[in-house]
Amino acid sequence: MDDKLRLIEPCADFLDSYYEACRETWGFVHNDYIIHNPAFYEQWRENIFEEYRKQKLGIDLPKGYVPSVTYWIVAGEKYIGTVNIRLQLTEELKDYGGNVGIVIRKSERQKGYAVKGLTMAIDVARESMISPILMTCTDNNAGSLRLLSCLSYKRTETAFTFADGVFCKVHRFYF
């Protein structure tokens, strides 16, 4: 694992690496809100940073969305992943979704980047006065369940609810 792993605001310096990651990772994520569809690169590359700014300010959000801040996880000159921190929660997000989402590009998984990325994201969320910090995953998402279980959470609970359109068991971790 690269010791220079860091969270940055998305920027043009890493756009090509981000696009490569979208190409390799699209179809290997359970929810596509956190990365962009590479088939539409020509459309989103022109306004991606403005969209992130608007999400942070809560401008023109789709129904059910809340203000959020997106950070890219980078190591050296390479995009590794994305964390998204929701600054507030709706009742639906309290049920499933939580404050923090993460995706690690497919070629960089199983290298410890998710643990370090989420640890940094928790620190940022705490600095933003988010308390408690909620993260959720479904029972059938073994990778996320292992990841969240190894972090220092304060408490956890399970419930049955609708997640990604399916009624299932959901784990909630509070940090």
C-alpha positions in Angstrom: 0.0 0.0 0.0 1.3 3.4 -0.9 2.1 5.5 2.2 1.2 8.7 0.3 -2.5 7.8 0.0 -4.6 10.9 0.5 -8.0 12.4 0.0 -8.2 15.4 -2.4 -11.0 17.4 -3.9 -11.6 16.1 -7.5 -9.5 18.0 -9.9 -8.4 17.9 -13.6 -5.0 16.6 -12.7 -6.5 13.1 -12.0 -9.4 13.2 -14.6 -7.7 10.8 -17.0 -6.9 8.3 -14.2 -10.5 8.7 -12.9 -11.9 7.9 -16.4 -9.6 4.8 -16.6 -11.0 3.7 -13.2 -14.6 4.2 -14.3 -13.9 2.1 -17.4 -12.4 -0.8 -15.4 -14.9 -0.6 -12.5 -18.2 0.1 -14.1 -20.4 -2.9 -13.7 -18.5 -4.1 -10.6 -20.2 -1.7 -8.1 -23.5 -2.3 -6.4 -24.6 1.3 -6.8 -23.5 3.6 -9.5 -24.1 7.0 -7.8 -20.4 7.3 -6.8 -18.7 6.8 -10.1 -19.6 7.9 -13.6 -20.6 5.8 -16.6 -17.6 5.8 -18.9 -19.9 5.5 -22.0 -20.9 9.1 -21.4 -17.5 10.5 -20.7 -17.7 13.2 -23.4 -20.9 14.5 -21.6 -19.7 14.5 -18.0 -16.1 15.4 -18.3 -17.0 19.0 -19.2 -19.1 19.6 -16.0 -18.0 17.0 -13.5 -16.3 19.5 -11.2 -19.2 21.9 -11.3 -21.6 19.1 -10.5 -19.4 18.2 -7.4 -19.5 21.9 -6.3 -23.3 22.0 -6.7 -23.7 18.7 -4.8 -21.7 20.3 -1.9 -23.9 23.4 -1.9 -27.2 21.4 -2.3 -28.0 23.1 -5.7 -30.2 21.3 -8.2 -30.1 18.0 -6.4 -32.4 15.2 -7.6 -35.3 14.4 -5.3 -34.2 12.4 -2.2 -30.6 13.6 -2.5 -28.8 15.7 0.2 -25.8 17.9 0.1 -22.6 15.9 -0.1 -18.9 16.3 -0.5 -16.9 14.1 -2.8 -13.2 13.3 -2.4 -10.9 11.3 -4.6 -8.5 8.9 -3.0 -5.2 9.1 -4.8 -1.8 7.6 -4.4 1.0 9.4 -6.2 -0.4 10.4 -9.6 -3.1 7.6 -9.6 -6.8 7.8 -8.8 -7.6 4.9 -6.4 -11.2 5.5 -5.4 -13.9 7.9 -4.3 -15.5 8.7 -1.0 -18.7 10.6 -0.7 -19.8 12.2 2.6 -23.4 13.2 2.9 -23.7 16.3 5.1 -27.2 15.4 6.4 -29.5 12.4 6.2 -33.1 11.9 5.2 -35.2 9.2 6.9 -34.5 7.0 3.9 -30.7 7.5 4.2 -30.9 6.7 7.9 -32.6 3.5 7.0 -30.1 2.6 4.3 -27.3 4.6 2.7 -25.8 6.5 5.7 -23.3 9.4 5.6 -20.4 7.8 3.8 -20.0 5.8 0.6 -16.9 4.5 -1.0 -15.7 2.8 -4.1 -12.2 1.5 -4.9 -11.2 1.0 -8.5 -11.3 -2.7 -9.4 -7.5 -3.1 -10.0 -6.7 -1.6 -6.5 -9.1 -3.7 -4.4 -7.8 -6.0 -1.6 -4.8 -3.7 -0.9 -6.0 -1.9 2.2 -7.0 1.3 0.4 -10.7 1.1 1.5 -9.8 0.9 5.2 -7.4 3.8 4.9 -9.8 5.8 2.7 -12.7 5.3 5.1 -10.6 6.1 8.1 -9.6 9.4 6.4 -13.3 10.0 5.5 -14.4 9.5 9.1 -11.9 12.1 10.2 -13.2 14.6 7.6 -16.8 13.8 8.6 -16.0 14.4 12.3 -14.3 17.7 11.3 -17.6 18.6 9.6 -19.4 18.0 12.9 -21.3 15.0 11.7 -22.1 12.8 14.7 -22.8 10.0 14.7 -21.4 9.0 11.4 -23.5 6.2 9.8 -22.4 3.7 7.3 -24.6 0.9 6.0 -24.3 -2.2 3.8 -26.5 -5.1 2.9 -26.0 -8.6 4.3 -25.0 -10.0 0.9 -22.2 -7.4 0.4 -19.5 -9.4 2.0 -16.7 -7.1 1.1 -18.3 -4.0 2.6 -19.4 -6.0 5.6 -15.8 -7.1 6.3 -14.5 -3.6 5.7 -17.0 -1.9 8.1 -16.5 -4.6 10.7 -12.8 -4.0 10.9 -13.1 -0.3 11.6 -13.5 1.2 15.1 -17.3 1.7 15.3 -19.2 2.7 18.4 -22.2 0.5 17.8 -24.0 -1.6 15.2 -27.5 -2.8 14.4 -29.3 -4.8 11.8 -32.7 -4.4 10.3 -34.7 -5.6 7.3 -35.5 -2.9 4.9 -35.5 -2.0 1.2 -32.0 -1.5 -0.1 -31.3 -0.8 -3.8 -34.9 -1.8 -4.5 -34.7 -5.2 -2.7 -36.1 -6.1 0.7 -33.1 -7.5 2.6 -31.0 -7.5 5.8 -29.1 -4.3 6.3 -26.2 -3.6 8.7 -25.8 -0.2 10.2 -22.5 0.9 11.7 -22.2 4.1 13.8 -18.9 5.8 14.2 
